């Protein structure tokens, strides 16, 4: 595996203890590389960052209009949600509009990412349910589209299913990469995940930031996906999480979607830019710090807004007595 550039350093007692390498790529909607650290051709799984493109399939199929899916619910279809009560309610609303129940979900279960709720459930001996699984919104979108198009429902998650093939086609078109060259794996929620070069994922986000460059059939769905996650930032993420805070920035100029194992995708609307970030170590909090620092250097997080990103800016290391014993700092320059 080709390792990227040194993006952040972990200090303990003033000593450089850890190094975090990775890749940052900023591309405009015409395909020009604006900034590049690491390898722009690195093959990466975008993981959940690709959900924005996947949600476009739901919108373009006609299912969203037919079942009256709201922007709040579109945001949830794009989400890696925290399993909070309002997320669960929205998952159920999407399914109920299509006459479906949670029993159709094939995403598996895990305790909510919202830690206070997960702790409470464990104390009370409550087992998690599929609607609390972080990808259940995406799965609900897959199900209602499959029902609307009269596809089978029990195997909607398999690579061979027509809906998964529609997603593959969409990714190829938006990211300008041949669908037959997209590498496939299986995500934690059981559906296919897609790998292509960093450059193409960044280009895809750039095109979402400037939907007028897309073929006419994709423009409205791209606009609505971005509009939805910015209108309902908590539904694409959850309480306190950095992607919710980024999508909630007052100027509504940046949209973002986190992915697992160190990936993150963003778009900057007025500049027509797409950003793909991948940390080699896959550590989420360090990736989040790199994301915030990237936006700060691009002028999209102002000094007056840095207080909203204190966890990412400080990245303190604590001992078991809650004393600060070190800090992780971003050291890269675009």
C-alpha positions as a Markdown table, in Angstrom:
| # | Residue | x | y | z |
|---|---|---|---|---|
| 1 | Unk | 0.0 | 0.0 | 0.0 |
| 2 | Unk | 1.3 | 3.4 | -1.0 |
| 3 | Unk | 1.4 | 5.7 | 2.1 |
| 4 | Unk | 0.4 | 9.3 | 1.8 |
| 5 | Unk | 2.0 | 12.5 | 3.2 |
| 6 | Unk | 2.3 | 13.3 | 6.8 |
| 7 | Unk | -0.8 | 15.3 | 7.7 |
| 8 | Unk | -0.8 | 15.3 | 11.5 |
| 9 | Unk | 1.5 | 14.5 | 14.4 |
| 10 | Unk | 0.6 | 13.2 | 17.9 |
| 11 | Unk | 2.7 | 14.8 | 20.7 |
| 12 | Unk | 3.1 | 13.4 | 24.2 |
| 13 | Unk | 5.1 | 15.5 | 26.6 |
| 14 | Unk | 6.4 | 17.6 | 23.8 |
| 15 | Unk | 7.8 | 14.5 | 22.0 |
| 16 | Unk | 6.6 | 13.6 | 18.5 |
| 17 | Unk | 5.1 | 10.3 | 19.4 |
| 18 | Unk | 2.8 | 9.4 | 16.4 |
| 19 | Unk | 2.5 | 10.3 | 12.8 |
| 20 | Unk | -0.7 | 10.2 | 10.7 |
| 21 | Unk | -0.3 | 10.0 | 6.9 |
| 22 | Unk | -3.0 | 10.4 | 4.3 |
| 23 | Unk | -4.2 | 12.0 | 1.1 |
| 24 | Unk | -6.1 | 15.2 | 0.4 |
| 25 | Unk | -7.4 | 16.1 | -3.1 |
| 26 | Unk | -9.2 | 19.3 | -4.1 |
| 27 | Unk | -10.7 | 19.2 | -7.7 |
| 28 | Unk | -12.9 | 21.7 | -9.5 |
| 29 | Unk | -15.9 | 20.8 | -11.5 |
| 30 | Unk | -14.0 | 20.9 | -14.8 |
| 31 | Unk | -11.6 | 18.2 | -13.4 |
| 32 | Unk | -8.6 | 20.4 | -12.7 |
| 33 | Unk | -6.6 | 19.5 | -9.6 |
| 34 | Unk | -6.4 | 22.6 | -7.3 |
| 35 | Unk | -4.5 | 21.0 | -4.4 |
| 36 | Unk | -3.1 | 17.6 | -3.9 |
| 37 | Unk | -1.3 | 15.9 | -1.0 |
| 38 | Unk | -0.5 | 12.2 | -1.3 |
| 39 | Unk | -1.6 | 10.1 | -4.3 |
| 40 | Unk | -4.6 | 11.4 | -6.4 |
| 41 | Unk | -4.7 | 8.0 | -8.1 |
| 42 | Unk | -5.0 | 6.0 | -4.9 |
| 43 | Unk | -7.8 | 3.5 | -5.1 |
| 44 | Unk | -10.1 | 4.1 | -2.1 |
| 45 | Unk | -13.5 | 3.0 | -0.8 |
| 46 | Unk | -15.6 | 6.1 | -0.2 |
| 47 | Unk | -17.7 | 4.0 | 2.1 |
| 48 | Unk | -20.7 | 6.1 | 3.4 |
| 49 | Unk | -19.5 | 9.2 | 1.7 |
| 50 | Unk | -20.9 | 7.7 | -1.5 |
| 51 | Unk | -24.4 | 7.8 | 0.0 |
| 52 | Unk | -25.1 | 11.2 | -1.6 |
| 53 | Unk | -24.7 | 9.6 | -5.1 |
| 54 | Unk | -26.7 | 6.6 | -4.0 |
| 55 | Unk | -29.6 | 8.8 | -2.8 |
| 56 | Unk | -29.8 | 10.3 | -6.3 |
| 57 | Unk | -30.9 | 6.9 | -7.6 |
| 58 | Unk | -33.9 | 7.0 | -5.2 |
| 59 | Unk | -34.8 | 10.5 | -6.4 |
| 60 | Unk | -34.4 | 9.8 | -10.1 |
| 61 | Unk | -36.4 | 6.5 | -10.0 |
| 62 | Unk | -39.6 | 8.4 | -9.2 |
| 63 | Unk | -40.0 | 6.6 | -5.9 |
| 64 | Unk | -39.4 | 9.7 | -3.8 |
| 65 | Unk | -42.1 | 11.7 | -5.5 |
| 66 | Unk | -44.5 | 8.8 | -5.6 |
| 67 | Unk | -44.3 | 8.1 | -1.9 |
| 68 | Unk | -44.0 | 11.8 | -0.9 |
| 69 | Unk | -40.5 | 11.6 | 0.6 |
| 70 | Unk | -39.6 | 14.9 | 2.3 |
| 71 | Unk | -36.2 | 16.7 | 2.4 |
| 72 | Unk | -35.8 | 15.5 | 6.0 |
| 73 | Unk | -36.2 | 12.0 | 4.8 |
| 74 | Unk | -33.9 | 12.5 | 1.9 |
| 75 | Unk | -31.2 | 13.7 | 4.4 |
| 76 | Unk | -31.8 | 10.5 | 6.4 |
| 77 | Unk | -31.5 | 8.3 | 3.2 |
| 78 | Unk | -28.0 | 10.0 | 2.8 |
| 79 | Unk | -27.1 | 9.4 | 6.4 |
| 80 | Unk | -24.8 | 7.5 | 8.7 |
| 81 | Unk | -27.1 | 8.4 | 11.5 |
| 82 | Unk | -26.5 | 8.1 | 15.3 |
| 83 | Unk | -29.5 | 6.0 | 16.0 |
| 84 | Unk | -31.3 | 8.7 | 18.0 |
| 85 | Unk | -35.1 | 8.6 | 18.5 |
| 86 | Unk | -35.7 | 11.1 | 15.7 |
| 87 | Unk | -33.6 | 9.0 | 13.3 |
| 88 | Unk | -35.5 | 5.9 | 14.1 |
| 89 | Unk | -38.8 | 7.7 | 13.6 |
| 90 | Unk | -37.8 | 9.0 | 10.2 |
| 91 | Unk | -36.7 | 5.5 | 9.1 |
| 92 | Unk | -40.1 | 4.1 | 10.0 |
| 93 | Unk | -41.8 | 7.0 | 8.3 |
| 94 | Unk | -40.0 | 6.3 | 5.0 |
| 95 | Unk | -40.9 | 2.6 | 5.1 |
| 96 | Unk | -44.5 | 3.2 | 6.2 |
| 97 | Unk | -45.0 | 5.5 | 3.2 |
| 98 | Unk | -44.3 | 2.6 | 1.0 |
| 99 | Unk | -46.3 | 0.1 | 3.1 |
| 100 | Unk | -43.2 | -1.6 | 4.4 |
| 101 | Unk | -42.0 | -2.3 | 7.9 |
| 102 | Unk | -38.6 | -2.7 | 9.7 |
| 103 | Unk | -38.7 | -6.4 | 9.0 |
| 104 | Unk | -37.6 | -5.7 | 5.5 |
| 105 | Unk | -34.3 | -4.1 | 6.6 |
| 106 | Unk | -31.2 | -6.2 | 5.9 |
| 107 | Unk | -28.7 | -3.8 | 7.5 |
| 108 | Unk | -28.1 | -5.8 | 10.7 |
| 109 | Unk | -27.9 | -4.1 | 14.1 |
| 110 | Unk | -25.5 | -2.3 | 16.4 |
| 111 | Unk | -25.9 | -0.1 | 19.4 |
| 112 | Unk | -26.5 | 3.6 | 18.5 |
| 113 | Unk | -23.5 | 5.8 | 17.8 |
| 114 | Unk | -25.1 | 8.4 | 20.1 |
| 115 | Unk | -23.2 | 7.2 | 23.2 |
| 116 | Unk | -25.6 | 8.4 | 25.9 |
| 117 | Unk | -28.4 | 6.3 | 24.3 |
| 118 | Unk | -26.2 | 3.3 | 23.8 |
| 119 | Unk | -25.0 | 3.5 | 27.5 |
| 120 | Unk | -28.6 | 3.7 | 28.6 |
| 121 | Unk | -29.7 | 0.7 | 26.5 |
| 122 | Unk | -26.9 | -1.4 | 27.9 |
| 123 | Unk | -27.7 | -0.5 | 31.5 |
| 124 | Unk | -31.3 | -1.4 | 30.9 |
| 125 | Unk | -30.6 | -4.6 | 28.9 |
| 126 | Unk | -32.2 | -3.3 | 25.7 |
| 127 | Unk | -31.0 | -4.8 | 22.5 |
| 128 | Unk | -30.6 | -2.6 | 19.4 |
| 129 | Unk | -33.0 | -2.8 | 16.5 |
| 130 | Unk | -32.4 | -2.5 | 12.7 |
| 131 | Unk | -33.8 | 1.1 | 12.5 |
| 132 | Unk | -31.0 | 2.2 | 14.9 |
| 133 | Unk | -28.3 | 0.9 | 12.6 |
| 134 | Unk | -26.4 | 3.8 | 11.1 |
| 135 | Unk | -27.2 | 2.8 | 7.4 |
| 136 | Unk | -30.9 | 2.0 | 7.9 |
| 137 | Unk | -31.9 | 5.2 | 6.1 |
| 138 | Unk | -30.0 | 4.2 | 3.0 |
| 139 | Unk | -31.5 | 0.8 | 3.2 |
| 140 | Unk | -35.0 | 2.3 | 3.5 |
| 141 | Unk | -34.3 | 4.2 | 0.3 |
| 142 | Unk | -33.2 | 1.1 | -1.4 |
| 143 | Unk | -36.4 | -0.7 | -0.3 |
| 144 | Unk | -38.9 | 1.9 | -1.4 |
| 145 | Unk | -37.2 | 2.3 | -4.8 |
| 146 | Unk | -37.2 | -1.5 | -5.3 |
| 147 | Unk | -40.9 | -1.6 | -4.4 |
| 148 | Unk | -41.8 | 1.3 | -6.7 |
| 149 | Unk | -39.9 | -0.4 | -9.6 |
| 150 | Unk | -41.4 | -3.8 | -8.8 |
| 151 | Unk | -38.1 | -5.4 | -8.0 |
| 152 | Unk | -37.7 | -8.1 | -5.4 |
| 153 | Unk | -37.4 | -6.9 | -1.8 |
| 154 | Unk | -35.8 | -9.8 | 0.0 |
| 155 | Unk | -32.5 | -9.6 | -1.8 |
| 156 | Unk | -32.2 | -5.8 | -2.5 |
| 157 | Unk | -28.8 | -5.7 | -0.8 |
| 158 | Unk | -27.1 | -8.2 | -3.1 |
| 159 | Unk | -24.6 | -6.9 | -5.8 |
| 160 | Unk | -26.7 | -8.7 | -8.5 |
| 161 | Unk | -29.9 | -6.9 | -7.6 |
| 162 | Unk | -31.1 | -4.2 | -10.1 |
| 163 | Unk | -31.0 | -1.5 | -7.5 |
| 164 | Unk | -27.3 | -2.1 | -6.7 |
| 165 | Unk | -26.6 | -2.1 | -10.5 |
| 166 | Unk | -28.4 | 1.3 | -10.7 |
| 167 | Unk | -26.1 | 2.6 | -8.0 |
| 168 | Unk | -23.0 | 1.3 | -9.8 |
| 169 | Unk | -24.2 | 3.1 | -13.0 |
| 170 | Unk | -24.8 | 6.3 | -11.1 |
| 171 | Unk | -21.4 | 6.3 | -9.5 |
| 172 | Unk | -19.7 | 5.8 | -12.8 |
| 173 | Unk | -21.6 | 8.6 | -14.4 |
| 174 | Unk | -21.3 | 11.2 | -11.7 |
| 175 | Unk | -17.6 | 10.5 | -10.9 |
| 176 | Unk | -16.6 | 10.0 | -14.6 |
| 177 | Unk | -15.2 | 6.5 | -14.0 |
| 178 | Unk | -16.1 | 3.4 | -16.0 |
| 179 | Unk | -18.6 | 1.4 | -13.9 |
| 180 | Unk | -17.0 | -1.9 | -15.0 |
| 181 | Unk | -13.7 | -0.7 | -13.4 |
| 182 | Unk | -15.2 | 0.1 | -10.0 |
| 183 | Unk | -13.9 | -2.3 | -7.5 |
| 184 | Unk | -16.5 | -3.8 | -5.1 |
| 185 | Unk | -16.4 | -4.9 | -1.5 |
| 186 | Unk | -19.1 | -5.5 | 1.2 |
| 187 | Unk | -19.8 | -2.8 | 3.7 |
| 188 | Unk | -20.6 | -3.3 | 7.4 |
| 189 | Unk | -24.3 | -3.0 | 6.7 |
| 190 | Unk | -24.1 | -5.8 | 4.0 |
| 191 | Unk | -24.5 | -3.9 | 0.8 |
| 192 | Unk | -21.7 | -3.3 | -1.9 |
| 193 | Unk | -19.1 | -0.6 | -1.4 |
| 194 | Unk | -17.3 | 1.0 | -4.2 |
| 195 | Unk | -13.6 | 1.8 | -4.8 |
| 196 | Unk | -12.2 | 4.1 | -7.4 |
| 197 | Unk | -9.3 | 6.6 | -7.6 |
| 198 | Unk | -9.4 | 9.5 | -5.1 |
| 199 | Unk | -9.5 | 11.9 | -8.0 |
| 200 | Unk | -12.8 | 10.6 | -9.3 |
| 201 | Unk | -14.6 | 10.8 | -5.9 |
| 202 | Unk | -13.3 | 14.4 | -5.5 |
| 203 | Unk | -14.6 | 15.1 | -9.0 |
| 204 | Unk | -18.0 | 13.6 | -8.1 |
| 205 | Unk | -18.3 | 16.0 | -5.2 |
| 206 | Unk | -17.2 | 18.9 | -7.3 |
| 207 | Unk | -20.0 | 18.1 | -9.8 |
| 208 | Unk | -22.5 | 18.0 | -6.9 |
| 209 | Unk | -21.3 | 21.5 | -6.0 |
| 210 | Unk | -22.0 | 22.7 | -9.5 |
| 211 | Unk | -25.0 | 20.6 | -10.7 |
| 212 | Unk | -25.3 | 22.6 | -13.9 |
| 213 | Unk | -22.3 | 20.7 | -15.3 |
| 214 | Unk | -24.1 | 17.4 | -14.9 |
| 215 | Unk | -26.3 | 15.9 | -17.6 |
| 216 | Unk | -29.8 | 17.4 | -17.3 |
| 217 | Unk | -31.3 | 14.1 | -15.9 |
| 218 | Unk | -29.0 | 14.3 | -12.9 |
| 219 | Unk | -29.3 | 18.0 | -12.0 |
| 220 | Unk | -32.4 | 18.2 | -9.9 |
| 221 | Unk | -31.5 | 15.1 | -7.9 |
| 222 | Unk | -28.0 | 16.5 | -7.1 |
| 223 | Unk | -29.5 | 19.8 | -6.1 |
| 224 | Unk | -32.1 | 18.2 | -3.8 |
| 225 | Unk | -29.5 | 15.9 | -2.1 |
| 226 | Unk | -27.3 | 18.9 | -1.2 |
| 227 | Unk | -30.3 | 21.0 | -0.2 |
| 228 | Unk | -31.6 | 18.3 | 2.0 |
| 229 | Unk | -28.5 | 17.5 | 4.0 |
| 230 | Unk | -27.9 | 21.3 | 4.6 |
| 231 | Unk | -31.5 | 21.9 | 5.6 |
| 232 | Unk | -31.5 | 18.9 | 8.0 |
| 233 | Unk | -27.9 | 18.4 | 9.0 |
| 234 | Unk | -28.8 | 16.4 | 12.1 |
| 235 | Unk | -30.6 | 13.8 | 10.0 |
| 236 | Unk | -27.6 | 13.0 | 7.8 |
| 237 | Unk | -25.5 | 12.6 | 11.0 |
| 238 | Unk | -26.3 | 13.2 | 14.6 |
| 239 | Unk | -26.0 | 15.2 | 17.7 |
| 240 | Unk | -22.5 | 16.8 | 18.2 |
| 241 | Unk | -20.9 | 15.1 | 15.2 |
| 242 | Unk | -18.6 | 17.2 | 12.9 |
| 243 | Unk | -20.4 | 16.5 | 9.6 |
| 244 | Unk | -23.6 | 17.9 | 11.2 |
| 245 | Unk | -21.8 | 21.0 | 12.3 |
| 246 | Unk | -20.2 | 21.4 | 8.8 |
| 247 | Unk | -23.5 | 21.1 | 7.0 |
| 248 | Unk | -25.0 | 23.6 | 9.4 |
| 249 | Unk | -22.5 | 26.4 | 8.7 |
| 250 | Unk | -24.5 | 29.6 | 8.3 |
| 251 | Unk | -23.4 | 30.4 | 4.7 |
| 252 | Unk | -24.6 | 27.0 | 3.5 |
| 253 | Unk | -21.6 | 26.9 | 1.1 |
| 254 | Unk | -20.1 | 23.6 | 2.2 |
| 255 | Unk | -21.7 | 20.2 | 2.2 |
| 256 | Unk | -20.1 | 17.1 | 3.5 |
| 257 | Unk | -20.5 | 13.4 | 4.1 |
| 258 | Unk | -18.3 | 11.3 | 6.3 |
| 259 | Unk | -17.2 | 7.7 | 5.4 |
| 260 | Unk | -15.8 | 4.9 | 7.5 |
| 261 | Unk | -12.1 | 4.1 | 7.8 |
| 262 | Unk | -10.7 | 7.5 | 7.3 |
| 263 | Unk | -12.6 | 8.7 | 4.2 |
| 264 | Unk | -14.5 | 12.0 | 3.9 |
| 265 | Unk | -16.1 | 13.8 | 1.0 |
| 266 | Unk | -17.0 | 17.5 | 0.7 |
| 267 | Unk | -18.2 | 20.1 | -1.8 |
| 268 | Unk | -17.8 | 23.9 | -1.9 |
| 269 | Unk | -20.6 | 25.4 | -3.9 |
| 270 | Unk | -19.5 | 28.9 | -4.8 |
| 271 | Unk | -16.1 | 27.6 | -5.9 |
| 272 | Unk | -17.3 | 24.5 | -7.6 |
| 273 | Unk | -14.8 | 22.4 | -5.7 |
| 274 | Unk | -14.9 | 18.8 | -4.5 |
| 275 | Unk | -12.7 | 17.4 | -1.8 |
| 276 | Unk | -11.7 | 13.8 | -1.0 |
| 277 | Unk | -9.7 | 13.0 | 2.1 |
| 278 | Unk | -8.4 | 9.6 | 3.2 |
| 279 | Unk | -6.3 | 8.9 | 6.3 |
| 280 | Unk | -4.2 | 5.8 | 5.9 |
| 281 | Unk | -4.7 | 4.8 | 9.6 |
| 282 | Unk | -8.5 | 5.2 | 9.3 |
| 283 | Unk | -8.8 | 6.9 | 12.7 |
| 284 | Unk | -12.0 | 9.0 | 12.6 |
| 285 | Unk | -11.1 | 11.8 | 15.1 |
| 286 | Unk | -7.8 | 12.5 | 13.3 |
| 287 | Unk | -9.5 | 12.5 | 10.0 |
| 288 | Unk | -12.1 | 15.0 | 11.3 |
| 289 | Unk | -9.3 | 17.3 | 12.5 |
| 290 | Unk | -7.8 | 17.1 | 9.0 |
| 291 | Unk | -11.2 | 17.9 | 7.4 |
| 292 | Unk | -11.7 | 21.0 | 9.7 |
| 293 | Unk | -8.1 | 22.2 | 9.0 |
| 294 | Unk | -8.6 | 21.8 | 5.3 |
| 295 | Unk | -11.8 | 23.9 | 5.4 |
| 296 | Unk | -10.0 | 26.5 | 7.6 |
| 297 | Unk | -7.2 | 26.8 | 5.1 |
| 298 | Unk | -9.7 | 27.1 | 2.2 |
| 299 | Unk | -11.4 | 29.9 | 4.1 |
| 300 | Unk | -14.7 | 28.0 | 4.6 |
| 301 | Unk | -14.4 | 27.8 | 8.4 |
| 302 | Unk | -13.8 | 31.3 | 9.7 |
| 303 | Unk | -11.9 | 32.2 | 12.8 |
| 304 | Unk | -15.2 | 33.2 | 14.4 |
| 305 | Unk | -16.5 | 29.7 | 13.8 |
| 306 | Unk | -13.6 | 27.8 | 15.2 |
| 307 | Unk | -15.2 | 27.6 | 18.6 |
| 308 | Unk | -17.8 | 25.3 | 17.1 |
| 309 | Unk | -15.0 | 22.9 | 16.1 |
| 310 | Unk | -13.1 | 22.9 | 19.3 |
| 311 | Unk | -12.8 | 19.1 | 19.6 |
| 312 | Unk | -11.2 | 18.9 | 16.2 |
| 313 | Unk | -9.0 | 21.9 | 16.6 |
| 314 | Unk | -7.6 | 20.9 | 20.0 |
| 315 | Unk | -7.4 | 17.1 | 19.7 |
| 316 | Unk | -6.1 | 16.7 | 23.3 |
| 317 | Unk | -4.8 | 13.4 | 24.6 |
| 318 | Unk | -6.0 | 12.7 | 28.2 |
| 319 | Unk | -4.9 | 10.2 | 30.8 |
| 320 | Unk | -7.3 | 8.3 | 33.0 |
| 321 | Unk | -7.4 | 11.2 | 35.5 |
| 322 | Unk | -8.7 | 13.5 | 32.7 |
| 323 | Unk | -5.5 | 15.4 | 32.6 |
| 324 | Unk | -4.1 | 16.7 | 29.3 |
| 325 | Unk | -0.9 | 14.8 | 28.5 |
| 326 | Unk | -0.6 | 15.5 | 24.8 |
| 327 | Unk | -2.1 | 16.8 | 21.6 |
| 328 | Unk | -2.6 | 15.8 | 18.0 |
| 329 | Unk | -1.9 | 18.7 | 15.6 |
| 330 | Unk | -2.4 | 19.0 | 11.8 |
| 331 | Unk | 0.9 | 20.0 | 10.2 |
| 332 | Unk | 0.0 | 20.1 | 6.5 |
| 333 | Unk | -0.3 | 23.0 | 4.2 |
| 334 | Unk | -2.4 | 22.9 | 1.0 |
